[in-house]
């Protein structure tokens, strides 16, 4: 696949995060999955499908010209709901925290942030620990320094996922990997 001369399997951290959400019973009728930007809609839609076809909402950012402040609109309903924002990575956390502020403004009961990769460039920690999020859920694909931990941060290990993937590749059955079988969802 892509730029490699050998077979490559893409491994997604999503199953680890979904298992965690299921264990916390966040997967309820009040759940709505949110994409923090239009570019992440496919990811959020796939995530929502795995959560019993949860409703989807999208934060739409628009600039109306050079040096003109961006306008944020919400597509979808979050009023009284538990909003789970899903992104592939969090760098400075600007997009996801602005999105969380909009979700609160639109009446979300709780807001969770979920991301596979936590780059956490400054000022990410200050933004993420500001009280906008019930919980910030990441995986350990990028090590997070202990000094950057904050009370709402949950770091999930991808070790079992990678181990299972390696075992299946070694056994020539990598395509048969069923990461959601323990959740009872497809």
C-alpha positions as CSV (number, residue, x, y, z in Angstrom):
1,X,0.0,0.0,0.0
2,X,1.2,3.5,-0.7
3,X,4.9,4.1,-0.7
4,X,6.1,0.7,0.6
5,X,7.7,-2.2,-1.4
6,X,6.4,-4.7,1.2
7,X,2.9,-5.5,2.4
8,X,1.6,-3.0,5.0
9,X,-1.5,-3.2,7.1
10,X,-3.0,0.0,8.5
11,X,-3.7,-0.3,12.2
12,X,-6.4,2.0,13.6
13,X,-6.6,3.0,17.2
14,X,-10.4,3.3,17.0
15,X,-11.1,-0.2,18.5
16,X,-9.2,0.6,21.6
17,X,-11.1,3.8,22.1
18,X,-14.5,2.2,21.3
19,X,-13.8,-0.6,23.9
20,X,-13.1,2.0,26.5
21,X,-16.2,4.0,25.7
22,X,-18.3,0.8,25.9
23,X,-16.8,0.0,29.3
24,X,-17.8,3.4,30.6
25,X,-21.3,3.1,29.3
26,X,-20.9,6.4,27.4
27,X,-22.6,4.6,24.6
28,X,-26.2,5.6,25.4
29,X,-29.3,6.9,23.7
30,X,-28.1,10.4,24.5
31,X,-24.8,10.0,22.5
32,X,-23.9,12.1,19.5
33,X,-20.6,11.7,17.6
34,X,-19.1,15.0,16.5
35,X,-16.5,15.7,13.8
36,X,-14.5,18.8,14.8
37,X,-14.2,19.8,11.1
38,X,-15.6,18.9,7.7
39,X,-12.4,17.0,6.9
40,X,-13.1,14.4,9.6
41,X,-16.7,13.6,8.7
42,X,-15.9,10.1,7.2
43,X,-13.9,9.2,10.4
44,X,-16.7,10.4,12.7
45,X,-19.4,8.7,10.6
46,X,-17.5,5.3,10.8
47,X,-17.1,5.9,14.6
48,X,-20.8,6.6,15.0
49,X,-21.7,3.5,13.0
50,X,-19.7,1.4,15.4
51,X,-21.6,3.0,18.3
52,X,-25.0,1.6,17.3
53,X,-25.4,4.1,14.5
54,X,-25.3,7.1,16.9
55,X,-26.3,10.4,15.4
56,X,-23.6,12.6,13.8
57,X,-22.9,16.3,14.2
58,X,-20.3,18.4,12.4
59,X,-18.5,21.6,13.4
60,X,-18.3,23.7,10.2
61,X,-15.6,26.5,10.3
62,X,-15.6,29.2,7.6
63,X,-13.4,32.2,7.0
64,X,-15.1,35.0,5.1
65,X,-11.9,36.5,3.8
66,X,-8.2,37.0,4.6
67,X,-7.7,38.3,8.1
68,X,-11.4,37.8,8.9
69,X,-12.3,35.8,12.0
70,X,-13.6,32.3,11.4
71,X,-17.3,31.6,11.9
72,X,-18.2,28.3,13.5
73,X,-21.6,26.6,12.9
74,X,-22.9,23.3,14.2
75,X,-24.6,20.9,11.8
76,X,-26.7,18.5,13.9
77,X,-28.4,18.5,17.3
78,X,-26.4,18.2,20.6
79,X,-28.8,19.8,23.0
80,X,-28.9,17.6,26.2
81,X,-26.7,15.0,24.6
82,X,-23.3,13.5,25.4
83,X,-21.0,14.7,22.6
84,X,-18.0,12.6,21.6
85,X,-15.6,14.5,19.4
86,X,-13.4,12.3,17.3
87,X,-10.2,13.3,15.5
88,X,-7.1,11.5,14.3
89,X,-4.7,13.7,16.2
90,X,-4.6,16.6,18.6
91,X,-1.7,19.0,18.0
92,X,-2.3,22.4,19.6
93,X,-5.9,21.5,20.4
94,X,-7.2,24.7,18.9
95,X,-9.8,23.1,16.6
96,X,-11.1,20.6,19.1
97,X,-11.4,23.1,22.0
98,X,-13.2,25.7,19.8
99,X,-15.5,22.9,18.8
100,X,-16.1,21.9,22.4
101,X,-16.9,25.5,23.3
102,X,-19.5,25.6,20.5
103,X,-21.0,22.3,21.6
104,X,-21.5,23.6,25.2
105,X,-23.0,26.8,23.7
106,X,-25.4,24.6,21.7
107,X,-26.5,22.8,24.9
108,X,-24.4,19.6,25.0
109,X,-24.6,18.0,28.5
110,X,-21.0,16.6,28.4
111,X,-18.2,16.7,25.8
112,X,-15.5,14.0,25.4
113,X,-12.5,14.3,23.1
114,X,-11.2,11.1,21.5
115,X,-8.0,11.0,19.4
116,X,-5.5,8.3,18.4
117,X,-2.4,10.5,18.3
118,X,-1.6,13.1,20.9
119,X,1.0,15.5,19.6
120,X,0.2,18.0,22.3
121,X,2.2,21.0,21.0
122,X,1.9,24.1,23.2
123,X,-0.6,25.4,24.2
124,X,-2.6,22.1,23.9
125,X,-2.4,21.1,27.6
126,X,-3.7,24.5,28.8
127,X,-6.5,24.3,26.3
128,X,-7.5,20.7,27.0
129,X,-7.4,21.1,30.8
130,X,-9.5,24.2,30.8
131,X,-12.7,22.4,31.8
132,X,-14.4,22.1,28.4
133,X,-14.0,18.3,28.4
134,X,-15.5,15.7,30.7
135,X,-12.6,13.5,29.5
136,X,-9.8,13.6,26.9
137,X,-9.2,10.1,25.6
138,X,-6.1,9.3,23.6
139,X,-3.9,6.3,22.9
140,X,-0.2,5.9,23.6
141,X,1.0,6.0,20.0
142,X,2.9,9.1,20.9
143,X,4.4,9.2,24.5
144,X,3.0,11.9,26.7
145,X,5.3,13.3,29.3
146,X,4.0,12.9,32.9
147,X,4.3,16.6,33.4
148,X,1.7,17.0,30.7
149,X,-0.9,14.8,32.4
150,X,-4.1,16.6,33.7
151,X,-7.1,15.2,35.6
152,X,-9.3,14.7,32.5
153,X,-6.7,12.9,30.5
154,X,-7.0,9.1,29.9
155,X,-4.2,7.4,28.0
156,X,-5.1,4.0,26.5
157,X,-2.6,1.4,25.4
158,X,-2.5,0.1,21.9
159,X,-0.1,-2.8,22.9
160,X,-2.7,-5.5,22.7
161,X,-4.0,-4.2,19.4
162,X,-0.5,-4.1,17.9
163,X,0.3,-7.6,19.4
164,X,-2.9,-9.1,17.9
165,X,-2.1,-7.5,14.5
166,X,1.5,-8.8,14.5
167,X,0.3,-12.3,15.5
168,X,-2.3,-12.3,12.7
169,X,0.2,-11.0,10.1
170,X,2.6,-13.8,11.2
171,X,-0.2,-16.3,10.9
172,X,-1.2,-15.0,7.4
173,X,-4.7,-13.9,8.6
174,X,-4.3,-10.2,9.0
175,X,-7.4,-9.5,6.9
176,X,-9.5,-11.6,9.3
177,X,-8.9,-9.3,12.3
178,X,-12.2,-8.6,14.0
179,X,-11.4,-5.7,16.4
180,X,-15.0,-5.1,17.5
181,X,-16.1,-8.7,18.3
182,X,-15.7,-8.1,22.0
183,X,-18.1,-5.1,21.8
184,X,-20.9,-7.0,20.0
185,X,-20.9,-4.4,17.3
186,X,-19.9,-4.5,13.7
